[in-house]
Amino acid sequence: MIGVIKEQAIEAMSTHLPVRFEPAEANPWINAVMIEPASANAPATITQVLRPAS
């Protein structure tokens, strides 16, 4: 879940019940994937990017 309090996301996934999500404000991170193409149909490399936002 992007941008929500992680404990609420874990609760929703583990109980399979609806959970009201609140936006997370502490400890922001940037999560991304950088894909460099080799050809039109295949990637040369796929690199995961995980960095603290602050």
PyMOL Python script that loads the backbone (N, CA, C, O; Angstrom):
from pymol import cmd

cmd.read_pdbstr("""\
ATOM      1  N   MET A   1       0.847  -1.160   0.000  1.00  0.00           N
ATOM      2  CA  MET A   1       0.000   0.000   0.000  1.00  0.00           C
ATOM      3  C   MET A   1       0.900   1.233   0.000  1.00  0.00           C
ATOM      4  O   MET A   1       1.798   1.346   0.834  1.00  0.00           O
ATOM      5  N   ILE A   2       0.673   2.117  -0.895  1.00  0.00           N
ATOM      6  CA  ILE A   2       1.519   3.294  -1.008  1.00  0.00           C
ATOM      7  C   ILE A   2       0.910   4.453  -0.228  1.00  0.00           C
ATOM      8  O   ILE A   2      -0.250   4.807  -0.436  1.00  0.00           O
ATOM      9  N   GLY A   3       1.697   5.040   0.668  1.00  0.00           N
ATOM     10  CA  GLY A   3       1.291   6.245   1.359  1.00  0.00           C
ATOM     11  C   GLY A   3       0.392   6.064   2.558  1.00  0.00           C
ATOM     12  O   GLY A   3      -0.221   7.030   3.012  1.00  0.00           O
ATOM     13  N   VAL A   4       0.292   4.849   3.092  1.00  0.00           N
ATOM     14  CA  VAL A   4      -0.541   4.633   4.278  1.00  0.00           C
ATOM     15  C   VAL A   4       0.317   4.137   5.433  1.00  0.00           C
ATOM     16  O   VAL A   4       1.454   3.707   5.238  1.00  0.00           O
ATOM     17  N   ILE A   5      -0.236   4.200   6.628  1.00  0.00           N
ATOM     18  CA  ILE A   5       0.464   3.706   7.811  1.00  0.00           C
ATOM     19  C   ILE A   5       0.654   2.202   7.656  1.00  0.00           C
ATOM     20  O   ILE A   5      -0.311   1.477   7.412  1.00  0.00           O
ATOM     21  N   LYS A   6       1.898   1.725   7.795  1.00  0.00           N
ATOM     22  CA  LYS A   6       2.217   0.334   7.456  1.00  0.00           C
ATOM     23  C   LYS A   6       1.475  -0.674   8.313  1.00  0.00           C
ATOM     24  O   LYS A   6       1.138  -1.751   7.821  1.00  0.00           O
ATOM     25  N   GLU A   7       1.205  -0.367   9.583  1.00  0.00           N
ATOM     26  CA  GLU A   7       0.485  -1.312  10.442  1.00  0.00           C
ATOM     27  C   GLU A   7      -0.936  -1.542   9.937  1.00  0.00           C
ATOM     28  O   GLU A   7      -1.461  -2.650  10.044  1.00  0.00           O
ATOM     29  N   GLN A   8      -1.561  -0.504   9.388  1.00  0.00           N
ATOM     30  CA  GLN A   8      -2.905  -0.653   8.832  1.00  0.00           C
ATOM     31  C   GLN A   8      -2.878  -1.515   7.573  1.00  0.00           C
ATOM     32  O   GLN A   8      -3.777  -2.330   7.364  1.00  0.00           O
ATOM     33  N   ALA A   9      -1.867  -1.345   6.742  1.00  0.00           N
ATOM     34  CA  ALA A   9      -1.741  -2.159   5.538  1.00  0.00           C
ATOM     35  C   ALA A   9      -1.506  -3.618   5.897  1.00  0.00           C
ATOM     36  O   ALA A   9      -2.088  -4.506   5.274  1.00  0.00           O
ATOM     37  N   ILE A  10      -0.660  -3.879   6.894  1.00  0.00           N
ATOM     38  CA  ILE A  10      -0.388  -5.254   7.331  1.00  0.00           C
ATOM     39  C   ILE A  10      -1.652  -5.884   7.892  1.00  0.00           C
ATOM     40  O   ILE A  10      -1.935  -7.051   7.622  1.00  0.00           O
ATOM     41  N   GLU A  11      -2.419  -5.120   8.673  1.00  0.00           N
ATOM     42  CA  GLU A  11      -3.674  -5.634   9.231  1.00  0.00           C
ATOM     43  C   GLU A  11      -4.652  -6.012   8.119  1.00  0.00           C
ATOM     44  O   GLU A  11      -5.277  -7.070   8.183  1.00  0.00           O
ATOM     45  N   ALA A  12      -4.790  -5.169   7.111  1.00  0.00           N
ATOM     46  CA  ALA A  12      -5.704  -5.446   6.004  1.00  0.00           C
ATOM     47  C   ALA A  12      -5.292  -6.700   5.241  1.00  0.00           C
ATOM     48  O   ALA A  12      -6.145  -7.498   4.851  1.00  0.00           O
ATOM     49  N   MET A  13      -3.992  -6.879   5.027  1.00  0.00           N
ATOM     50  CA  MET A  13      -3.516  -8.050   4.280  1.00  0.00           C
ATOM     51  C   MET A  13      -3.598  -9.328   5.100  1.00  0.00           C
ATOM     52  O   MET A  13      -3.842 -10.399   4.545  1.00  0.00           O
ATOM     53  N   SER A  14      -3.399  -9.236   6.403  1.00  0.00           N
ATOM     54  CA  SER A  14      -3.392 -10.454   7.222  1.00  0.00           C
ATOM     55  C   SER A  14      -4.790 -10.894   7.639  1.00  0.00           C
ATOM     56  O   SER A  14      -5.019 -12.088   7.830  1.00  0.00           O
ATOM     57  N   THR A  15      -5.735  -9.961   7.787  1.00  0.00           N
ATOM     58  CA  THR A  15      -7.091 -10.334   8.208  1.00  0.00           C
ATOM     59  C   THR A  15      -8.064 -10.458   7.045  1.00  0.00           C
ATOM     60  O   THR A  15      -9.130 -11.055   7.200  1.00  0.00           O
ATOM     61  N   HIS A  16      -7.722  -9.909   5.885  1.00  0.00           N
ATOM     62  CA  HIS A  16      -8.599  -9.892   4.707  1.00  0.00           C
ATOM     63  C   HIS A  16      -9.923  -9.200   5.008  1.00  0.00           C
ATOM     64  O   HIS A  16     -10.950  -9.526   4.413  1.00  0.00           O
ATOM     65  N   LEU A  17      -9.896  -8.243   5.933  1.00  0.00           N
ATOM     66  CA  LEU A  17     -11.073  -7.457   6.283  1.00  0.00           C
ATOM     67  C   LEU A  17     -10.826  -5.999   5.907  1.00  0.00           C
ATOM     68  O   LEU A  17      -9.678  -5.558   5.853  1.00  0.00           O
ATOM     69  N   PRO A  18     -11.897  -5.250   5.648  1.00  0.00           N
ATOM     70  CA  PRO A  18     -11.712  -3.832   5.311  1.00  0.00           C
ATOM     71  C   PRO A  18     -11.089  -3.054   6.466  1.00  0.00           C
ATOM     72  O   PRO A  18     -11.446  -3.253   7.627  1.00  0.00           O
ATOM     73  N   VAL A  19     -10.170  -2.181   6.139  1.00  0.00           N
ATOM     74  CA  VAL A  19      -9.499  -1.330   7.126  1.00  0.00           C
ATOM     75  C   VAL A  19      -9.508   0.094   6.582  1.00  0.00           C
ATOM     76  O   VAL A  19      -9.195   0.318   5.413  1.00  0.00           O
ATOM     77  N   ARG A  20      -9.865   1.049   7.426  1.00  0.00           N
ATOM     78  CA  ARG A  20      -9.816   2.450   7.003  1.00  0.00           C
ATOM     79  C   ARG A  20      -8.361   2.920   7.098  1.00  0.00           C
ATOM     80  O   ARG A  20      -7.765   2.910   8.175  1.00  0.00           O
ATOM     81  N   PHE A  21      -7.803   3.330   5.963  1.00  0.00           N
ATOM     82  CA  PHE A  21      -6.408   3.745   5.916  1.00  0.00           C
ATOM     83  C   PHE A  21      -6.275   5.230   6.215  1.00  0.00           C
ATOM     84  O   PHE A  21      -7.118   6.039   5.827  1.00  0.00           O
ATOM     85  N   GLU A  22      -5.200   5.568   6.911  1.00  0.00           N
ATOM     86  CA  GLU A  22      -4.837   6.957   7.169  1.00  0.00           C
ATOM     87  C   GLU A  22      -3.509   7.228   6.470  1.00  0.00           C
ATOM     88  O   GLU A  22      -2.654   6.343   6.413  1.00  0.00           O
ATOM     89  N   PRO A  23      -3.321   8.430   5.939  1.00  0.00           N
ATOM     90  CA  PRO A  23      -2.061   8.724   5.262  1.00  0.00           C
ATOM     91  C   PRO A  23      -0.875   8.702   6.224  1.00  0.00           C
ATOM     92  O   PRO A  23      -0.964   9.189   7.351  1.00  0.00           O
ATOM     93  N   ALA A  24       0.216   8.139   5.765  1.00  0.00           N
ATOM     94  CA  ALA A  24       1.446   8.108   6.567  1.00  0.00           C
ATOM     95  C   ALA A  24       2.148   9.451   6.442  1.00  0.00           C
ATOM     96  O   ALA A  24       2.224  10.024   5.354  1.00  0.00           O
ATOM     97  N   GLU A  25       2.658   9.946   7.553  1.00  0.00           N
ATOM     98  CA  GLU A  25       3.371  11.224   7.528  1.00  0.00           C
ATOM     99  C   GLU A  25       4.810  11.091   8.002  1.00  0.00           C
ATOM    100  O   GLU A  25       5.618  11.988   7.760  1.00  0.00           O
ATOM    101  N   ALA A  26       5.150   9.998   8.667  1.00  0.00           N
ATOM    102  CA  ALA A  26       6.497   9.808   9.203  1.00  0.00           C
ATOM    103  C   ALA A  26       7.299   8.863   8.315  1.00  0.00           C
ATOM    104  O   ALA A  26       6.744   7.964   7.683  1.00  0.00           O
ATOM    105  N   ASN A  27       8.600   9.078   8.278  1.00  0.00           N
ATOM    106  CA  ASN A  27       9.547   8.189   7.609  1.00  0.00           C
ATOM    107  C   ASN A  27       9.214   7.938   6.132  1.00  0.00           C
ATOM    108  O   ASN A  27       9.042   6.783   5.742  1.00  0.00           O
ATOM    109  N   PRO A  28       9.119   8.985   5.300  1.00  0.00           N
ATOM    110  CA  PRO A  28       8.815   8.776   3.882  1.00  0.00           C
ATOM    111  C   PRO A  28      10.004   8.180   3.123  1.00  0.00           C
ATOM    112  O   PRO A  28      11.156   8.506   3.409  1.00  0.00           O
ATOM    113  N   TRP A  29       9.721   7.320   2.171  1.00  0.00           N
ATOM    114  CA  TRP A  29      10.736   6.696   1.326  1.00  0.00           C
ATOM    115  C   TRP A  29      10.341   6.837  -0.134  1.00  0.00           C
ATOM    116  O   TRP A  29       9.158   6.936  -0.462  1.00  0.00           O
ATOM    117  N   ILE A  30      11.333   6.846  -0.998  1.00  0.00           N
ATOM    118  CA  ILE A  30      11.111   6.809  -2.438  1.00  0.00           C
ATOM    119  C   ILE A  30      11.345   5.372  -2.883  1.00  0.00           C
ATOM    120  O   ILE A  30      12.424   4.817  -2.672  1.00  0.00           O
ATOM    121  N   ASN A  31      10.331   4.774  -3.498  1.00  0.00           N
ATOM    122  CA  ASN A  31      10.416   3.408  -4.015  1.00  0.00           C
ATOM    123  C   ASN A  31      10.167   3.470  -5.516  1.00  0.00           C
ATOM    124  O   ASN A  31       9.133   3.972  -5.957  1.00  0.00           O
ATOM    125  N   ALA A  32      11.105   2.966  -6.293  1.00  0.00           N
ATOM    126  CA  ALA A  32      10.966   3.038  -7.742  1.00  0.00           C
ATOM    127  C   ALA A  32      11.714   1.884  -8.396  1.00  0.00           C
ATOM    128  O   ALA A  32      12.462   1.152  -7.747  1.00  0.00           O
ATOM    129  N   VAL A  33      11.492   1.745  -9.687  1.00  0.00           N
ATOM    130  CA  VAL A  33      12.218   0.772 -10.498  1.00  0.00           C
ATOM    131  C   VAL A  33      12.741   1.509 -11.722  1.00  0.00           C
ATOM    132  O   VAL A  33      11.991   2.209 -12.402  1.00  0.00           O
ATOM    133  N   MET A  34      14.041   1.349 -12.002  1.00  0.00           N
ATOM    134  CA  MET A  34      14.645   1.956 -13.178  1.00  0.00           C
ATOM    135  C   MET A  34      14.892   0.845 -14.200  1.00  0.00           C
ATOM    136  O   MET A  34      15.603  -0.121 -13.926  1.00  0.00           O
ATOM    137  N   ILE A  35      14.293   0.999 -15.380  1.00  0.00           N
ATOM    138  CA  ILE A  35      14.410  -0.014 -16.435  1.00  0.00           C
ATOM    139  C   ILE A  35      15.177   0.586 -17.603  1.00  0.00           C
ATOM    140  O   ILE A  35      14.794   1.619 -18.153  1.00  0.00           O
ATOM    141  N   GLU A  36      16.269  -0.080 -17.973  1.00  0.00           N
ATOM    142  CA  GLU A  36      17.046   0.337 -19.136  1.00  0.00           C
ATOM    143  C   GLU A  36      16.769  -0.651 -20.264  1.00  0.00           C
ATOM    144  O   GLU A  36      17.032  -1.844 -20.111  1.00  0.00           O
ATOM    145  N   PRO A  37      16.245  -0.181 -21.386  1.00  0.00           N
ATOM    146  CA  PRO A  37      15.882  -1.092 -22.474  1.00  0.00           C
ATOM    147  C   PRO A  37      17.092  -1.595 -23.261  1.00  0.00           C
ATOM    148  O   PRO A  37      18.057  -0.864 -23.484  1.00  0.00           O
ATOM    149  N   ALA A  38      17.018  -2.855 -23.674  1.00  0.00           N
ATOM    150  CA  ALA A  38      18.033  -3.442 -24.548  1.00  0.00           C
ATOM    151  C   ALA A  38      17.510  -3.437 -25.981  1.00  0.00           C
ATOM    152  O   ALA A  38      18.245  -3.160 -26.929  1.00  0.00           O
ATOM    153  N   SER A  39      16.226  -3.751 -26.113  1.00  0.00           N
ATOM    154  CA  SER A  39      15.564  -3.731 -27.415  1.00  0.00           C
ATOM    155  C   SER A  39      14.113  -3.335 -27.179  1.00  0.00           C
ATOM    156  O   SER A  39      13.736  -2.983 -26.061  1.00  0.00           O
ATOM    157  N   ALA A  40      13.313  -3.392 -28.213  1.00  0.00           N
ATOM    158  CA  ALA A  40      11.909  -2.990 -28.086  1.00  0.00           C
ATOM    159  C   ALA A  40      11.119  -3.913 -27.166  1.00  0.00           C
ATOM    160  O   ALA A  40      10.123  -3.489 -26.581  1.00  0.00           O
ATOM    161  N   ASN A  41      11.543  -5.167 -27.028  1.00  0.00           N
ATOM    162  CA  ASN A  41      10.757  -6.140 -26.272  1.00  0.00           C
ATOM    163  C   ASN A  41      11.433  -6.690 -25.022  1.00  0.00           C
ATOM    164  O   ASN A  41      10.859  -7.543 -24.345  1.00  0.00           O
ATOM    165  N   ALA A  42      12.634  -6.228 -24.700  1.00  0.00           N
ATOM    166  CA  ALA A  42      13.336  -6.811 -23.555  1.00  0.00           C
ATOM    167  C   ALA A  42      14.155  -5.755 -22.817  1.00  0.00           C
ATOM    168  O   ALA A  42      14.787  -4.903 -23.441  1.00  0.00           O
ATOM    169  N   PRO A  43      14.140  -5.816 -21.484  1.00  0.00           N
ATOM    170  CA  PRO A  43      14.972  -4.886 -20.722  1.00  0.00           C
ATOM    171  C   PRO A  43      16.413  -5.378 -20.626  1.00  0.00           C
ATOM    172  O   PRO A  43      16.657  -6.583 -20.570  1.00  0.00           O
ATOM    173  N   ALA A  44      17.363  -4.451 -20.609  1.00  0.00           N
ATOM    174  CA  ALA A  44      18.769  -4.808 -20.398  1.00  0.00           C
ATOM    175  C   ALA A  44      19.009  -5.005 -18.911  1.00  0.00           C
ATOM    176  O   ALA A  44      19.606  -5.997 -18.492  1.00  0.00           O
ATOM    177  N   THR A  45      18.533  -4.038 -18.109  1.00  0.00           N
ATOM    178  CA  THR A  45      18.662  -4.140 -16.655  1.00  0.00           C
ATOM    179  C   THR A  45      17.412  -3.572 -15.991  1.00  0.00           C
ATOM    180  O   THR A  45      16.764  -2.668 -16.517  1.00  0.00           O
ATOM    181  N   ILE A  46      17.094  -4.119 -14.834  1.00  0.00           N
ATOM    182  CA  ILE A  46      16.021  -3.605 -13.986  1.00  0.00           C
ATOM    183  C   ILE A  46      16.638  -3.374 -12.617  1.00  0.00           C
ATOM    184  O   ILE A  46      17.122  -4.316 -11.989  1.00  0.00           O
ATOM    185  N   THR A  47      16.626  -2.135 -12.148  1.00  0.00           N
ATOM    186  CA  THR A  47      17.257  -1.774 -10.889  1.00  0.00           C
ATOM    187  C   THR A  47      16.219  -1.216  -9.928  1.00  0.00           C
ATOM    188  O   THR A  47      15.479  -0.295 -10.272  1.00  0.00           O
ATOM    189  N   GLN A  48      16.165  -1.774  -8.719  1.00  0.00           N
ATOM    190  CA  GLN A  48      15.257  -1.276  -7.692  1.00  0.00           C
ATOM    191  C   GLN A  48      15.897  -0.084  -6.993  1.00  0.00           C
ATOM    192  O   GLN A  48      17.085  -0.115  -6.673  1.00  0.00           O
ATOM    193  N   VAL A  49      15.113   0.969  -6.753  1.00  0.00           N
ATOM    194  CA  VAL A  49      15.594   2.170  -6.078  1.00  0.00           C
ATOM    195  C   VAL A  49      14.802   2.341  -4.782  1.00  0.00           C
ATOM    196  O   VAL A  49      13.582   2.500  -4.819  1.00  0.00           O
ATOM    197  N   LEU A  50      15.485   2.309  -3.638  1.00  0.00           N
ATOM    198  CA  LEU A  50      14.884   2.530  -2.325  1.00  0.00           C
ATOM    199  C   LEU A  50      15.721   3.573  -1.603  1.00  0.00           C
ATOM    200  O   LEU A  50      16.876   3.317  -1.265  1.00  0.00           O
ATOM    201  N   ARG A  51      15.145   4.754  -1.361  1.00  0.00           N
ATOM    202  CA  ARG A  51      15.898   5.824  -0.709  1.00  0.00           C
ATOM    203  C   ARG A  51      15.001   6.593   0.245  1.00  0.00           C
ATOM    204  O   ARG A  51      13.822   6.802  -0.041  1.00  0.00           O
ATOM    205  N   PRO A  52      15.554   7.017   1.386  1.00  0.00           N
ATOM    206  CA  PRO A  52      14.777   7.893   2.268  1.00  0.00           C
ATOM    207  C   PRO A  52      14.480   9.208   1.551  1.00  0.00           C
ATOM    208  O   PRO A  52      15.348   9.748   0.866  1.00  0.00           O
ATOM    209  N   ALA A  53      13.273   9.722   1.701  1.00  0.00           N
ATOM    210  CA  ALA A  53      12.884  10.952   1.005  1.00  0.00           C
ATOM    211  C   ALA A  53      13.484  12.192   1.648  1.00  0.00           C
ATOM    212  O   ALA A  53      13.597  13.229   0.995  1.00  0.00           O
ATOM    213  N   SER A  54      13.866  12.106   2.902  1.00  0.00           N
ATOM    214  CA  SER A  54      14.413  13.305   3.546  1.00  0.00           C
ATOM    215  C   SER A  54      15.864  13.147   3.897  1.00  0.00           C
ATOM    216  O   SER A  54      16.470  14.067   4.445  1.00  0.00           O
TER     217      SER A  54
END
""", "prot")
cmd.dss("prot")
cmd.show_as("cartoon", "prot")
cmd.util.cbc("prot")
cmd.orient("prot")
